[in-house]
Amino acid sequence: MTPEKIPPLALINELVKKHRVLKVSLEMINDERLMINDFRINNNPYLPTKTIRIDLTISEEEIFKNFSAAKRRAVRKAIKNKLIVKKTKNIEEFIKLKSKDFWPLGYFMKKDVRALWESFQPQNSTILIAYQAQRLLGAILLLFYDNIAYYWMATATKEGKKLFAPTLLVWEALKLAKKKRCKIFDFEGIYDERFHKATRKWQGFTKFKEGFGGKEVIFPSPLRR
């Protein structure tokens, strides 16, 4: 959720002085340059510099048709495996599953996720959880803002991945976002070759996201001072 316009440089300088800021990072949607006053390219961005967005204004049939053949098969296999996806507002259930991805630093993740949840719930956030016979297999945390649905966080167990829970969750997330009248589904970040060091660990899930179609969106390089 990158801001569309950079604040005036005078205001930035005022805030820097007031709060004794040591480092400023400007991350933008539009290519608005501020290569002055020692601003340079920030090679360690805080926000994704590249993402994939899916157009939700087309029909569900067209969205599904834009999936790769492998992703369409995965959705059908997940349904055949009797996976069920449900909406929930139980953030603790999501945190319990996601914290395994951050072991042994799960404590810090829990604090951040709870704060994020409190900021967006109840209307602008939801959780989708995939089950099979009451076994929790995977989950997605979705955020909604300005007619855009953001695929903010996701997780799955090893068994869930084998049963294609992550793929079914994305399909259900797309349908839910469309029902909420969102116009865009944003995958919230993929690998960016311009920032290989910062995003190299994203190459695996980038391949996963690419399978759902959509359009790549490249943001201007962020600046720092």
C-alpha positions as CSV (number, residue, x, y, z in Angstrom):
1,M,0.0,0.0,0.0
2,T,2.5,2.5,-1.2
3,P,1.5,6.2,-1.1
4,E,0.8,7.8,-4.5
5,K,2.5,11.1,-3.8
6,I,5.7,12.1,-1.9
7,P,5.2,14.7,0.8
8,P,6.9,18.0,0.1
9,L,10.7,17.9,0.8
10,A,10.3,20.8,3.4
11,L,7.8,18.7,5.4
12,I,10.1,15.7,5.2
13,N,13.0,17.8,6.6
14,E,10.7,19.2,9.3
15,L,9.7,15.7,10.5
16,V,13.2,14.5,10.3
17,K,14.3,17.3,12.6
18,K,11.4,17.0,15.0
19,H,11.7,13.3,15.5
20,R,15.5,13.1,15.2
21,V,15.3,10.6,12.3
22,L,18.6,9.0,11.3
23,K,17.4,7.4,8.0
24,V,14.6,8.4,5.5
25,S,13.3,6.0,2.9
26,L,11.0,7.1,0.1
27,E,9.1,4.3,-1.6
28,M,6.7,5.4,-4.4
29,I,4.1,4.3,-7.0
30,N,4.9,6.9,-9.6
31,D,8.4,7.7,-10.9
32,E,8.8,10.9,-9.0
33,R,12.5,11.5,-8.4
34,L,14.0,13.4,-5.5
35,M,17.7,12.8,-6.3
36,I,18.6,15.9,-4.3
37,N,19.8,16.5,-0.8
38,D,21.8,13.3,-0.7
39,F,18.9,11.0,-1.7
40,R,20.2,7.8,-3.3
41,I,18.8,4.4,-4.4
42,N,17.9,2.3,-1.4
43,N,19.1,-1.2,-2.1
44,N,17.3,-2.6,0.9
45,P,13.7,-1.6,0.3
46,Y,11.1,-1.8,3.1
47,L,8.2,-2.4,0.7
48,P,7.9,-4.7,-2.3
49,T,9.3,-3.1,-5.4
50,K,7.6,-5.5,-7.8
51,T,4.3,-7.3,-7.5
52,I,1.6,-9.2,-9.5
53,R,-1.9,-7.8,-9.7
54,I,-5.0,-9.7,-11.0
55,D,-7.9,-7.8,-12.6
56,L,-11.1,-8.7,-10.6
57,T,-13.4,-6.8,-12.9
58,I,-13.6,-9.8,-15.3
59,S,-15.7,-12.9,-14.5
60,E,-14.7,-15.7,-12.2
61,E,-14.5,-18.0,-15.2
62,E,-12.0,-15.7,-17.0
63,I,-9.9,-15.4,-13.8
64,F,-9.7,-19.1,-13.5
65,K,-9.0,-19.5,-17.2
66,N,-5.9,-17.3,-16.8
67,F,-4.4,-19.7,-14.2
68,S,-1.7,-22.0,-15.6
69,A,-2.9,-25.5,-16.4
70,A,-1.0,-26.8,-13.3
71,K,-2.8,-24.3,-11.0
72,R,-6.2,-25.3,-12.4
73,R,-5.4,-29.0,-11.8
74,A,-4.2,-28.1,-8.3
75,V,-7.5,-26.4,-7.5
76,R,-9.5,-29.5,-8.7
77,K,-7.2,-31.9,-6.8
78,A,-7.7,-29.9,-3.6
79,I,-11.4,-30.0,-4.0
80,K,-11.2,-33.8,-4.8
81,N,-9.1,-34.2,-1.6
82,K,-12.1,-32.7,0.3
83,L,-10.3,-29.6,1.5
84,I,-12.7,-27.0,2.9
85,V,-11.9,-23.2,3.1
86,K,-13.6,-21.1,5.7
87,K,-13.5,-17.5,6.7
88,T,-12.5,-16.7,10.3
89,K,-11.8,-13.7,12.5
90,N,-9.7,-15.8,14.8
91,I,-6.3,-14.1,14.5
92,E,-4.8,-16.4,17.1
93,E,-5.5,-19.5,15.0
94,F,-3.6,-17.9,12.1
95,I,-0.7,-16.8,14.3
96,K,-0.4,-20.3,15.7
97,L,0.1,-21.7,12.3
98,K,2.2,-18.9,10.9
99,S,4.6,-18.7,13.9
100,K,6.1,-22.1,12.8
101,D,7.5,-20.3,9.8
102,F,9.4,-17.9,12.0
103,W,10.7,-20.3,14.6
104,P,12.5,-19.4,16.9
105,L,11.6,-15.7,16.4
106,G,7.8,-16.3,16.4
107,Y,7.3,-14.0,19.4
108,F,8.2,-10.9,17.3
109,M,6.0,-12.0,14.4
110,K,3.0,-12.4,16.8
111,K,3.2,-8.9,18.1
112,D,3.4,-7.4,14.6
113,V,0.5,-9.5,13.2
114,R,-1.8,-8.6,16.1
115,A,-1.1,-4.9,15.7
116,L,-1.8,-5.1,12.0
117,W,-5.0,-7.0,12.6
118,E,-6.2,-4.5,15.1
119,S,-5.6,-1.7,12.6
120,F,-7.6,-3.3,9.8
121,Q,-10.4,-5.4,11.5
122,P,-13.3,-5.9,11.4
123,Q,-14.2,-4.5,8.0
124,N,-10.9,-4.4,6.1
125,S,-9.3,-7.7,7.0
126,T,-10.2,-11.4,7.0
127,I,-8.6,-14.8,7.3
128,L,-9.2,-17.8,5.1
129,I,-8.3,-21.2,6.6
130,A,-8.1,-24.5,4.8
131,Y,-9.1,-27.7,6.6
132,Q,-9.4,-31.4,5.8
133,A,-11.3,-33.4,8.4
134,Q,-10.8,-30.7,11.0
135,R,-7.0,-30.7,10.4
136,L,-5.7,-27.2,9.8
137,L,-3.6,-27.2,6.6
138,G,-3.1,-23.6,5.6
139,A,-4.2,-20.0,5.9
140,I,-4.2,-16.5,4.2
141,L,-4.4,-13.1,5.9
142,L,-6.1,-10.7,3.5
143,L,-6.3,-6.9,3.8
144,F,-8.6,-4.6,1.9
145,Y,-8.0,-1.0,1.1
146,D,-9.3,1.3,-1.7
147,N,-10.9,-1.5,-3.8
148,I,-7.7,-3.6,-3.6
149,A,-7.4,-6.9,-1.9
150,Y,-3.9,-7.6,-0.6
151,Y,-2.5,-11.1,-0.1
152,W,-0.6,-10.1,3.0
153,M,0.5,-13.3,4.6
154,A,0.1,-17.0,3.9
155,T,1.2,-20.2,5.4
156,A,0.7,-24.0,5.0
157,T,1.8,-27.2,6.7
158,K,3.8,-29.8,4.7
159,E,0.7,-31.9,4.4
160,G,-1.3,-28.9,3.2
161,K,1.2,-28.2,0.5
162,K,1.0,-31.8,-0.7
163,L,-2.8,-31.5,-0.8
164,F,-2.7,-28.1,-2.7
165,A,-4.1,-26.1,0.1
166,P,-2.2,-22.9,-0.8
167,T,-3.6,-22.9,-4.4
168,L,-7.2,-23.5,-3.3
169,L,-6.8,-20.7,-0.7
170,V,-5.7,-18.2,-3.4
171,W,-8.7,-19.2,-5.6
172,E,-11.1,-18.7,-2.7
173,A,-9.4,-15.4,-1.8
174,L,-9.9,-14.2,-5.4
175,K,-13.6,-15.1,-5.3
176,L,-14.0,-13.4,-1.9
177,A,-12.3,-10.2,-3.0
178,K,-14.5,-10.1,-6.1
179,K,-17.6,-10.5,-3.9
180,K,-16.4,-7.6,-1.8
181,R,-16.3,-5.6,-5.0
182,C,-12.5,-5.2,-5.1
183,K,-11.2,-4.3,-8.5
184,I,-7.6,-5.6,-8.0
185,F,-6.0,-8.5,-6.2
186,D,-2.4,-7.7,-5.2
187,F,0.0,-10.5,-4.4
188,E,2.1,-8.0,-2.3
189,G,5.5,-8.6,-3.6
190,I,7.6,-10.9,-5.9
191,Y,11.3,-11.3,-6.7
192,D,12.9,-8.2,-8.3
193,E,16.1,-8.7,-10.2
194,R,17.0,-5.0,-9.5
195,F,17.2,-5.9,-5.8
196,H,18.5,-9.5,-6.0
197,K,20.1,-9.5,-2.6
198,A,17.1,-8.1,-0.8
199,T,14.5,-10.4,-2.6
200,R,16.5,-13.5,-3.6
201,K,14.6,-15.6,-1.0
202,W,11.3,-14.6,-2.7
203,Q,12.1,-16.6,-5.9
204,G,10.3,-19.7,-4.7
205,F,7.0,-18.1,-3.9
206,T,7.3,-15.9,-6.9
207,K,6.9,-18.9,-9.2
208,F,3.8,-19.9,-7.1
209,K,2.2,-16.5,-7.6
210,E,3.0,-16.3,-11.3
211,G,0.9,-19.4,-11.9
212,F,-2.3,-17.4,-11.3
213,G,-1.9,-15.1,-14.2
214,G,-2.2,-11.4,-13.7
215,K,0.1,-8.6,-14.6
216,E,3.5,-7.6,-13.2
217,V,3.7,-4.2,-11.7
218,I,7.2,-2.6,-11.3
219,F,7.5,0.3,-8.9
220,P,10.3,3.0,-9.1
221,S,13.5,2.3,-7.1
222,P,13.1,3.5,-3.6
223,L,15.3,6.3,-2.3
224,R,17.1,6.8,1.0
225,R,19.0,9.5,2.8
